Amino acid sequence: MRLADIKFEQGKTIYGPREDSWLLAKAIHDHASLVQGKKCLDMGSGSGIQTAALLLENPAHVESTDIDPHALEATRKMVAQ
């Protein structure tokens, strides 16, 4: 699966993927060796794009958190795809 194929939820309170989101996701991909086999944390997960970017690089574990329960639910839905 490619990151570009994943549907990310957006809403009033959910920060949907924007240019900065895609730049950070690319940096994760470009430096995948820093993630592979590691425990990772996505703080302020929003739509979950960075959680998805991390999961695509084979980490040992990814923990996502956000103060907005709608964002957490969006991330859970995205992971379930």
Secondary structure, DSSP 8 states (H G I E B T S, - for coil): --GGGS-----SSS----HHHHHHHHHHHHTGGGTTTSEEEEES-TTSHHHHHHHTT--SEEEEE-S-HHHHHHHHHHHH-
